[in-house]
Amino acid sequence: MEDKVREVLEEVRVFLQSHGGDVEFVALEGNVVKVTLTGACGGCPNAAATLKNGVERYLKERIPEIEEVVAVQASSECGEFCS
C-alpha cells in the first residue's frame, strides 16, 4: 500500500507545487499516512485545512483503506520527524 500512497501523493504534489508548497511522504503506520508539508504549505495558516480537505480527502478517495493523514514536522532537536 505504501507504493500506492506515494503514487497518489505525487498527483497531489502537482497541485501544491503550483501554489508554492509541497508534501513529503514520511511513513505509513497501519492505515495512517504521515506527511510533512513544506514550502508555502509548511508555514501557511491554512495548512491544517489543506491537509484534511485536500491531501487526506484525495488519498481516501483513491485508497479507501486510509483512515487518516497527519502532518509531522522535521525537528533538528530530535533529528527525525516529530508530531
N, CA and C atoms as an extended XYZ file, in Angstrom:
249
Properties=species:S:1:pos:R:3:atomname:S:1:resname:S:1:resid:I:1 pbc="F F F"
N         0.828       -1.193        0.000 N   MET     1
C         0.000        0.000        0.000 CA  MET     1
C         0.878        1.265        0.000 C   MET     1
N         2.088        1.168        0.562 N   GLU     2
C         2.950        2.345        0.597 CA  GLU     2
C         3.240        2.873       -0.805 C   GLU     2
N         3.461        1.972       -1.757 N   ASP     3
C         3.724        2.410       -3.130 CA  ASP     3
C         2.542        3.192       -3.697 C   ASP     3
N         1.334        2.726       -3.421 N   LYS     4
C         0.129        3.412       -3.898 CA  LYS     4
C         0.011        4.792       -3.244 C   LYS     4
N         0.309        4.878       -1.942 N   VAL     5
C         0.267        6.167       -1.246 CA  VAL     5
C         1.251        7.139       -1.881 C   VAL     5
N         2.446        6.677       -2.138 N   ARG     6
C         3.460        7.542       -2.764 CA  ARG     6
C         2.996        8.009       -4.147 C   ARG     6
N         2.385        7.116       -4.887 N   GLU     7
C         1.888        7.448       -6.226 CA  GLU     7
C         0.805        8.529       -6.152 C   GLU     7
N        -0.128        8.375       -5.239 N   VAL     8
C        -1.208        9.351       -5.091 CA  VAL     8
C        -0.654       10.683       -4.599 C   VAL     8
N         0.319       10.655       -3.697 N   LEU     9
C         0.925       11.903       -3.231 CA  LEU     9
C         1.613       12.651       -4.364 C   LEU     9
N         2.147       11.927       -5.328 N   GLU    10
C         2.748       12.575       -6.496 CA  GLU    10
C         1.689       13.374       -7.267 C   GLU    10
N         0.476       12.837       -7.328 N   GLU    11
C        -0.613       13.545       -8.009 CA  GLU    11
C        -0.992       14.809       -7.238 C   GLU    11
N        -1.041       14.711       -5.918 N   VAL    12
C        -1.372       15.858       -5.069 CA  VAL    12
C        -0.272       16.911       -5.146 C   VAL    12
N         0.959       16.457       -5.203 N   ARG    13
C         2.122       17.350       -5.230 CA  ARG    13
C         2.025       18.378       -6.352 C   ARG    13
N         1.527       17.983       -7.505 N   VAL    14
C         1.416       18.900       -8.644 CA  VAL    14
C         0.576       20.117       -8.270 C   VAL    14
N        -0.551       19.886       -7.600 N   PHE    15
C        -1.408       20.994       -7.184 CA  PHE    15
C        -0.706       21.869       -6.150 C   PHE    15
N        -0.115       21.238       -5.132 N   LEU    16
C         0.542       22.001       -4.071 CA  LEU    16
C         1.705       22.821       -4.620 C   LEU    16
N         2.481       22.251       -5.526 N   GLN    17
C         3.617       22.962       -6.094 CA  GLN    17
C         3.169       24.164       -6.916 C   GLN    17
N         2.005       24.071       -7.515 N   SER    18
C         1.502       25.213       -8.301 CA  SER    18
C         1.153       26.393       -7.393 C   SER    18
N         1.057       26.135       -6.075 N   HIS    19
C         0.776       27.185       -5.108 CA  HIS    19
C         1.982       27.453       -4.199 C   HIS    19
N         3.153       26.962       -4.586 N   GLY    20
C         4.374       27.222       -3.838 CA  GLY    20
C         4.630       26.282       -2.675 C   GLY    20
N         3.842       25.232       -2.559 N   GLY    21
C         4.016       24.284       -1.455 CA  GLY    21
C         4.443       22.925       -1.959 C   GLY    21
N         4.492       21.994       -1.039 N   ASP    22
C         4.836       20.622       -1.399 CA  ASP    22
C         4.452       19.706       -0.245 C   ASP    22
N         4.441       18.426       -0.514 N   VAL    23
C         4.150       17.421        0.506 CA  VAL    23
C         5.187       16.319        0.362 C   VAL    23
N         5.693       15.852        1.504 N   GLU    24
C         6.666       14.769        1.505 CA  GLU    24
C         6.123       13.608        2.324 C   GLU    24
N         6.212       12.424        1.771 N   PHE    25
C         5.815       11.209        2.484 CA  PHE    25
C         6.830       10.943        3.587 C   PHE    25
N         6.339       10.635        4.787 N   VAL    26
C         7.212       10.308        5.911 CA  VAL    26
C         7.092        8.833        6.265 C   VAL    26
N         5.853        8.369        6.491 N   ALA    27
C         5.678        6.979        6.911 CA  ALA    27
C         4.235        6.550        6.724 C   ALA    27
N         4.053        5.253        6.670 N   LEU    28
C         2.728        4.648        6.685 CA  LEU    28
C         2.704        3.750        7.910 C   LEU    28
N         1.869        4.084        8.875 N   GLU    29
C         1.762        3.307       10.101 CA  GLU    29
C         0.347        2.764       10.183 C   GLU    29
N         0.211        1.492        9.885 N   GLY    30
C        -1.127        0.913        9.784 CA  GLY    30
C        -1.827        1.546        8.598 C   GLY    30
N        -2.957        2.182        8.848 N   ASN    31
C        -3.691        2.884        7.788 CA  ASN    31
C        -3.618        4.388        7.963 C   ASN    31
N        -2.584        4.857        8.669 N   VAL    32
C        -2.368        6.287        8.887 CA  VAL    32
C        -1.130        6.713        8.104 C   VAL    32
N        -1.302        7.739        7.283 N   VAL    33
C        -0.209        8.271        6.476 CA  VAL    33
C         0.358        9.491        7.188 C   VAL    33
N         1.680        9.529        7.329 N   LYS    34
C         2.352       10.692        7.909 CA  LYS    34
C         3.088       11.423        6.799 C   LYS    34
N         2.878       12.734        6.754 N   VAL    35
C         3.494       13.574        5.733 CA  VAL    35
C         4.043       14.838        6.376 C   VAL    35
N         4.886       15.520        5.645 N   THR    36
C         5.353       16.841        6.019 CA  THR    36
C         4.947       17.793        4.921 C   THR    36
N         4.331       18.909        5.296 N   LEU    37
C         4.013       19.961        4.348 CA  LEU    37
C         5.180       20.930        4.336 C   LEU    37
N         5.656       21.283        3.143 N   THR    38
C         6.820       22.151        3.032 CA  THR    38
C         6.517       23.329        2.118 C   THR    38
N         7.501       24.198        1.972 N   GLY    39
C         7.324       25.382        1.138 CA  GLY    39
C         6.252       26.274        1.718 C   GLY    39
N         5.449       26.869        0.865 N   ALA    40
C         4.383       27.765        1.312 CA  ALA    40
C         3.391       27.042        2.211 C   ALA    40
N         3.213       25.740        2.012 N   CYS    41
C         2.265       24.968        2.829 CA  CYS    41
C         2.775       24.769        4.248 C   CYS    41
N         4.074       24.734        4.425 N   GLY    42
C         4.645       24.498        5.735 CA  GLY    42
C         4.351       25.605        6.725 C   GLY    42
N         4.306       26.844        6.257 N   GLY    43
C         4.077       27.960        7.160 CA  GLY    43
C         2.726       28.612        6.991 C   GLY    43
N         1.897       28.041        6.183 N   CYS    44
C         0.593       28.630        5.877 CA  CYS    44
C        -0.389       28.416        7.029 C   CYS    44
N        -1.132       29.467        7.399 N   PRO    45
C        -2.119       29.296        8.453 CA  PRO    45
C        -3.237       28.322        8.065 C   PRO    45
N        -3.406       28.079        6.789 N   ASN    46
C        -4.433       27.154        6.312 CA  ASN    46
C        -3.887       25.752        6.070 C   ASN    46
N        -2.703       25.457        6.577 N   ALA    47
C        -2.074       24.154        6.326 CA  ALA    47
C        -2.930       23.002        6.825 C   ALA    47
N        -3.555       23.153        7.982 N   ALA    48
C        -4.389       22.071        8.520 CA  ALA    48
C        -5.565       21.802        7.595 C   ALA    48
N        -6.166       22.855        7.059 N   ALA    49
C        -7.283       22.686        6.131 CA  ALA    49
C        -6.800       22.045        4.834 C   ALA    49
N        -5.639       22.464        4.359 N   THR    50
C        -5.071       21.864        3.148 CA  THR    50
C        -4.850       20.382        3.362 C   THR    50
N        -4.336       20.030        4.530 N   LEU    51
C        -4.056       18.634        4.824 CA  LEU    51
C        -5.339       17.815        4.866 C   LEU    51
N        -6.323       18.263        5.637 N   LYS    52
C        -7.555       17.487        5.825 CA  LYS    52
C        -8.474       17.549        4.604 C   LYS    52
N        -8.687       18.740        4.072 N   ASN    53
C        -9.644       18.908        2.975 CA  ASN    53
C        -9.057       18.606        1.610 C   ASN    53
N        -7.752       18.607        1.519 N   GLY    54
C        -7.111       18.345        0.239 CA  GLY    54
C        -6.414       17.002        0.214 C   GLY    54
N        -5.281       16.938        0.881 N   VAL    55
C        -4.437       15.753        0.829 CA  VAL    55
C        -5.166       14.523        1.370 C   VAL    55
N        -5.736       14.634        2.581 N   GLU    56
C        -6.408       13.480        3.177 CA  GLU    56
C        -7.608       13.041        2.352 C   GLU    56
N        -8.430       13.985        1.954 N   ARG    57
C        -9.623       13.635        1.174 CA  ARG    57
C        -9.240       12.919       -0.124 C   ARG    57
N        -8.236       13.433       -0.812 N   TYR    58
C        -7.810       12.835       -2.077 CA  TYR    58
C        -7.261       11.429       -1.852 C   TYR    58
N        -6.433       11.269       -0.824 N   LEU    59
C        -5.892        9.940       -0.543 CA  LEU    59
C        -6.995        8.951       -0.207 C   LEU    59
N        -7.963        9.365        0.611 N   LYS    60
C        -9.062        8.470        0.987 CA  LYS    60
C        -9.923        8.098       -0.218 C   LYS    60
N       -10.100        9.030       -1.141 N   GLU    61
C       -10.871        8.729       -2.355 CA  GLU    61
C       -10.166        7.672       -3.192 C   GLU    61
N        -8.856        7.793       -3.304 N   ARG    62
C        -8.076        6.879       -4.138 CA  ARG    62
C        -7.733        5.570       -3.437 C   ARG    62
N        -7.565        5.645       -2.088 N   ILE    63
C        -7.196        4.471       -1.304 CA  ILE    63
C        -8.129        4.432       -0.090 C   ILE    63
N        -9.288        3.777       -0.218 N   PRO    64
C       -10.292        3.782        0.856 CA  PRO    64
C        -9.796        3.228        2.195 C   PRO    64
N        -8.742        2.428        2.190 N   GLU    65
C        -8.222        1.864        3.441 CA  GLU    65
C        -7.575        2.915        4.343 C   GLU    65
N        -7.187        4.042        3.762 N   ILE    66
C        -6.542        5.103        4.549 CA  ILE    66
C        -7.551        5.675        5.533 C   ILE    66
N        -7.160        5.715        6.807 N   GLU    67
C        -8.030        6.230        7.858 CA  GLU    67
C        -7.779        7.704        8.138 C   GLU    67
N        -6.509        8.111        8.047 N   GLU    68
C        -6.165        9.479        8.416 CA  GLU    68
C        -4.829        9.857        7.805 C   GLU    68
N        -4.656       11.160        7.582 N   VAL    69
C        -3.371       11.706        7.173 CA  VAL    69
C        -2.990       12.732        8.233 C   VAL    69
N        -1.797       12.593        8.786 N   VAL    70
C        -1.336       13.526        9.804 CA  VAL    70
C        -0.049       14.189        9.354 C   VAL    70
N         0.090       15.451        9.738 N   ALA    71
C         1.297       16.203        9.412 CA  ALA    71
C         2.287       16.080       10.556 C   ALA    71
N         3.517       15.860       10.205 N   VAL    72
C         4.608       15.870       11.165 CA  VAL    72
C         5.640       16.868       10.666 C   VAL    72
N         6.458       17.354       11.582 N   GLN    73
C         7.490       18.326       11.209 CA  GLN    73
C         8.855       17.732       11.454 C   GLN    73
N         9.780       18.117       10.587 N   ALA    74
C        11.164       17.728       10.827 CA  ALA    74
C        11.688       18.592       11.965 C   ALA    74
N        12.313       17.980       12.918 N   SER    75
C        12.836       18.719       14.055 CA  SER    75
C        14.326       18.490       14.165 C   SER    75
N        15.084       19.570       14.191 N   SER    76
C        16.528       19.420       14.334 CA  SER    76
C        16.895       18.924       15.724 C   SER    76
N        15.981       19.170       16.696 N   GLU    77
C        16.259       18.718       18.056 CA  GLU    77
C        16.230       17.202       18.162 C   GLU    77
N        15.247       16.570       17.537 N   CYS    78
C        15.155       15.109       17.663 CA  CYS    78
C        15.858       14.419       16.501 C   CYS    78
N        16.154       15.166       15.445 N   GLY    79
C        16.863       14.580       14.313 CA  GLY    79
C        15.985       13.718       13.430 C   GLY    79
N        14.696       13.635       13.754 N   GLU    80
C        13.761       12.833       12.977 CA  GLU    80
C        12.488       13.622       12.795 C   GLU    80
N        11.488       12.964       12.265 N   PHE    81
C        10.188       13.602       12.098 CA  PHE    81
C         9.399       13.461       13.387 C   PHE    81
N         8.849       14.556       13.854 N   CYS    82
C         8.118       14.566       15.115 CA  CYS    82
C         6.704       15.078       14.875 C   CYS    82
N         5.763       14.585       15.630 N   SER    83
C         4.381       15.045       15.504 CA  SER    83
C         4.234       16.386       16.167 C   SER    83
